[in-house]
Amino acid sequence: MLNGERKTPRPLRWAMVGGGRLGQVGYKHRCGALRDNTAFALVAGAFDIVPERGREFGVNLGVDADRCYDDYRTLFAQEAQREDGIEVVSVATPNGTHYQITRAALLAGLHVICEKPLFFTSREAYEIKALAAEKNRIVGVTYGFSGHPLLLQMRAMIANGQIGEVRMVDLQYTHGFNATDEVDRLSDAQKWRIDPQISGPSFVLGDISTHTYYLSQLVMPQMQISELLCDRQSFIPSRAPLEDNALVMMRYANGAVGRMWASSVNAGAMSSQRIHIVGSKASLEWTDVNPSELSYQVQGQPNQTLYRGMPYLDETCNAWERLGALHTEGLTESWANIYLKFALAIDACNRGDRQALDQLVYPDIDAGIDGVRWIENCVRSADQGARWVAFE
């Protein structure tokens, strides 16, 4: 169980690019990174595209005014001149800027934690992977839901054969907050998400389905998609060619089948993420609405609900428990677990401890690459008229 004691020699000197006052994700990053104040210390940033607003915001966070920079290039250059300069940066900016900022950060010798989807193309992703390896730096991706401990319980149970051979995979991430075009007109954060020049080749496939796709890879890493078929729609016509709804069918290499429903026009629905894995012996189901409960359904037996923080859970699950079974955990704790894993990965990388790095389960550059590949293949299938395509 975690209790906030330091896991690394000292807090990493950390900066943010983006994540300012008008951003939707910056506070999640800060809550995650600073939950254990032994892991990261926010010392600098280029928080906003409007420098004055970003400087005011950074000062209100407690960052020195002279370390609140106008842009990321100045941030990297000036911090490199300091003995106490930053060591790691989080990129919390629109999708179209991820590649150039991440590349510049690696060239400046920094570790990087980047929002999803990582980049527009897998070519860019593989290039960054090679650069990170050359510079001996970590690139992590903020799949923010993946720090919930019970997902590691699912992973352990599937690996231990407790549900038998995986046969069916049912994934869903839907909400109704974009059911009308009003938000497109009123929200700056929404406007860029439906602009292909900034968001890339997809809307909900990249914005939300990548989260759930990564969760599926996290809990069953041995399962590989061989083919998929994607049908995507723009129910708000002005969003075309980007989709606000998508249905994906998958075929796995072991013969299993799957489906994903991603939507921001599921009218009346709050954020709802579900992962349901059906095996030859039993099934497992987890939702982000009730992240402290895991449904275990064994054929011929009464359904069981496994609760977070209990001693009957796998040790790999309980190692990331924070509050105990009697107390409700939420998304903040999930982000905190992910950021702590980023800190452990960076520390292991700095020490050259390859064994520790290989044993750590966290959303790394390969997870980011898989997310980009997922989007590319879904878009390719949809653009060919919802045809089955090989997963490349």
KOLKOL-787345 format. One record per residue (C-alpha): x, y, z. Coordinates in steps of 0.02 Angstrom, whole numbers, padded with zeros to 5 digits, always signed. Layout:
<recs>
XYZ;...
</recs>
This chain:
<recs>
+00000+00000+00000;+00061+00176-00041;+00072+00307+00096;+00168+00450+00016;+00343+00401+00071;+00473+00440-00059;+00512+00306-00187;+00650+00406-00272;+00800+00498-00196;+00717+00669-00215;+00574+00753-00308;+00607+00776-00493;+00617+00956-00553;+00463+00966-00663;+00388+01088-00787;+00229+01098-00890;+00199+01156-01067;+00016+01203-01077;-00106+01153-00942;-00149+01332-00902;-00305+01419-00841;-00413+01379-00993;-00352+01200-01017;-00456+01049-00969;-00316+00930-00917;-00183+01034-00830;-00258+01016-00657;-00266+00827-00678;-00080+00825-00717;-00039+00931-00565;-00151+00829-00450;-00066+00671-00510;+00112+00733-00504;+00099+00824-00338;-00011+00700-00245;+00150+00624-00177;+00254+00780-00151;+00405+00666-00142;+00398+00625-00329;+00388+00791-00424;+00411+00976-00387;+00334+01102-00508;+00470+01233-00534;+00441+01304-00708;+00323+01310-00855;+00258+01388-01015;+00078+01372-00962;-00017+01469-01094;-00009+01527-01275;-00040+01702-01204;+00121+01736-01107;+00050+01863-00984;-00094+01750-00938;+00023+01602-00921;+00142+01699-00809;+00002+01756-00695;-00064+01578-00687;+00106+01505-00647;+00137+01630-00508;-00033+01585-00435;+00026+01404-00432;+00180+01456-00333;+00305+01455-00477;+00433+01596-00478;+00387+01730-00605;+00558+01720-00689;+00528+01534-00723;+00359+01562-00807;+00413+01572-00988;+00331+01638-01146;+00348+01476-01244;+00422+01302-01234;+00579+01344-01333;+00625+01481-01210;+00581+01366-01066;+00699+01229-01125;+00840+01348-01170;+00836+01450-01010;+00815+01303-00893;+00965+01217-00975;+01073+01361-00912;+01025+01334-00731;+01110+01215-00610;+00937+01179-00540;+00855+01168-00711;+00709+01055-00751;+00730+00869-00780;+00559+00820-00846;+00418+00910-00937;+00235+00870-00960;+00157+00915-01127;-00026+00963-01100;-00060+01052-01264;-00171+01015-01416;-00127+00859-01515;-00047+00946-01663;+00094+01016-01554;+00143+00854-01464;+00274+00796-01588;+00372+00958-01602;+00371+00992-01414;+00418+00813-01368;+00559+00812-01496;+00626+00979-01432;+00618+00918-01253;+00715+00759-01291;+00846+00858-01386;+00861+00967-01231;+00897+00811-01128;+00729+00805-01039;+00615+00662-00996;+00440+00687-01067;+00263+00650-01008;+00142+00683-01150;-00046+00691-01172;-00132+00568-01286;-00145+00533-01428;+00042+00545-01435;+00063+00603-01616;-00027+00609-01782;+00067+00464-01864;+00158+00306-01812;+00306+00366-01916;+00324+00514-01796;+00301+00398-01647;+00437+00277-01701;+00554+00423-01736;+00527+00489-01560;+00554+00314-01487;+00722+00306-01574;+00769+00480-01514;+00718+00439-01334;+00827+00283-01340;+00973+00383-01410;+00956+00514-01272;+00919+00383-01137;+00759+00470-01089;+00584+00412-01043;+00427+00460-01140;+00267+00423-01046;+00087+00446-01102;-00051+00504-00985;-00182+00369-01005;-00259+00437-00847;-00377+00294-00804;-00244+00159-00808;-00184+00191-00631;-00340+00116-00551;-00275-00034-00451;-00413-00156-00499;-00354-00153-00679;-00196-00240-00619;-00308-00366-00532;-00390-00400-00700;-00219-00418-00779;-00164-00544-00647;-00324-00647-00657;-00316-00659-00846;-00131-00705-00840;-00167-00837-00707;-00299-00920-00816;-00442-00881-00698;-00560-00839-00841;-00488-00968-00962;-00447-00923-01141;-00505-00749-01190;-00646-00760-01317;-00733-00591-01321;-00683-00413-01281;-00816-00278-01257;-00754-00098-01239;-00849+00064-01220;-00810+00246-01185;-00959+00360-01216;-01035+00521-01152;-01165+00645-01213;-01080+00813-01189;-01063+00844-01377;-01240+00791-01423;-01273+00965-01493;-01160+01090-01581;-01176+01218-01441;-01013+01165-01359;-00923+01181-01526;-00967+01366-01529;-00938+01407-01346;-00788+01304-01290;-00612+01344-01349;-00556+01173-01288;-00687+01091-01398;-00652+01196-01553;-00477+01128-01579;-00535+00949-01550;-00642+00955-01707;-00512+01043-01815;-00413+00911-01913;-00263+01028-01926;-00247+01027-01736;-00328+00867-01675;-00270+00752-01814;-00370+00626-01915;-00500+00586-01781;-00604+00659-01641;-00678+00529-01521;-00565+00389-01584;-00413+00487-01529;-00488+00587-01386;-00572+00448-01288;-00561+00276-01370;-00371+00273-01351;-00397+00271-01162;-00504+00114-01168;-00397+00031-01301;-00246+00052-01187;-00342-00021-01040;-00377-00176-01145;-00192-00192-01187;-00148-00164-01005;-00258-00304-00938;-00221-00429-01078;-00050-00386-01150;-00038-00554-01237;-00187-00514-01349;-00148-00437-01518;-00274-00371-01644;-00254-00448-01816;-00396-00358-01907;-00524-00224-01873;-00673-00139-01953;-00720+00040-01907;-00879+00133-01950;-00878+00315-01896;-01009+00451-01903;-01021+00640-01889;-01195+00661-01816;-01158+00847-01801;-01120+00878-01987;-01005+01026-01954;-00882+00908-01870;-00851+00810-02030;-00733+00737-02081;-00700+00702-01896;-00816+00583-01806;-00917+00607-01648;-00968+00423-01645;-00875+00265-01694;-00907+00079-01692;-00759-00039-01709;-00755-00227-01726;-00594-00323-01692;-00523-00494-01728;-00380-00554-01620;-00237-00668-01667;-00296-00805-01549;-00469-00810-01629;-00555-00696-01503;-00671-00558-01562;-00705-00385-01493;-00797-00222-01513;-00774-00041-01460;-00905+00096-01451;-00836+00271-01434;-00954+00419-01434;-00974+00597-01372;-01155+00605-01431;-01229+00471-01316;-01361+00597-01260;-01396+00596-01074;-01245+00489-01030;-01109+00548-00915;-00932+00489-00945;-00947+00300-00950;-00801+00184-00982;-00822-00003-00977;-00706-00150-01010;-00783-00324-01013;-00673-00477-01048;-00759-00643-01080;-00660-00803-01063;-00698-00988-01084;-00723-01007-00895;-00777-00837-00830;-00793-00652-00865;-00724-00493-00789;-00801-00319-00799;-00741-00150-00736;-00810+00025-00759;-00742+00196-00716;-00909+00238-00636;-00873+00110-00499;-00683+00094-00507;-00673+00013-00336;-00772-00140-00391;-00727-00281-00511;-00862-00402-00567;-00804-00583-00578;-00932-00698-00659;-00889-00883-00658;-00997-00997-00764;-01113-01097-00651;-01074-00998-00493;-01149-00843-00411;-01074-00680-00474;-00938-00606-00364;-00891-00425-00334;-00709-00398-00290;-00675-00239-00192;-00524-00128-00202;-00400-00136-00058;-00447-00308+00007;-00314-00436+00058;-00383-00569-00061;-00326-00467-00211;-00163-00497-00304;-00010-00412-00230;+00023-00322-00394;-00146-00237-00371;-00131-00194-00186;+00043-00123-00208;-00041+00030-00288;-00179+00048-00160;-00184+00218-00074;-00333+00242+00041;-00393+00069+00093;-00553-00025+00055;-00668+00080+00164;-00631+00242+00073;-00678+00296-00103;-00539+00322-00228;-00562+00412-00393;-00475+00480-00546;-00353+00585-00445;-00279+00429-00365;-00266+00348-00536;-00168+00496-00604;-00060+00495-00447;-00016+00313-00476;+00030+00347-00657;+00139+00495-00612;+00225+00395-00475;+00262+00261-00603;+00333+00394-00719;+00447+00452-00578;+00504+00273-00544;+00536+00246-00730;+00638+00406-00742;+00738+00360-00588;+00773+00185-00655;+00823+00257-00823;+00940+00383-00742;+01022+00243-00641;+01033+00127-00790;+00926-00003-00700;+00854-00092-00850;+00781-00233-00746;+00676-00115-00640;+00621-00021-00795;+00568-00180-00885;+00466-00239-00735;+00371-00077-00715;+00197-00078-00794;+00156+00098-00852;+00100+00188-01012;+00266+00209-01099;+00317+00258-01276;+00263+00088-01342;+00089+00115-01269;+00086+00283-01356;+00137+00204-01520;+00000+00072-01504;-00127+00211-01477;-00072+00300-01635;-00079+00136-01732;-00255+00106-01664;-00313+00275-01732;-00227+00252-01899;-00304+00082-01930;-00478+00137-01875;-00472+00288-01989;-00405+00185-02134;-00547+00060-02116;-00681+00194-02100;-00614+00292-02249;-00622+00133-02355;-00808+00119-02321;-00801+00023-02155;-00701-00123-02224;-00599-00252-02131;-00415-00205-02135;-00260-00290-02068;-00198-00207-01908;-00035-00130-01962;
</recs>
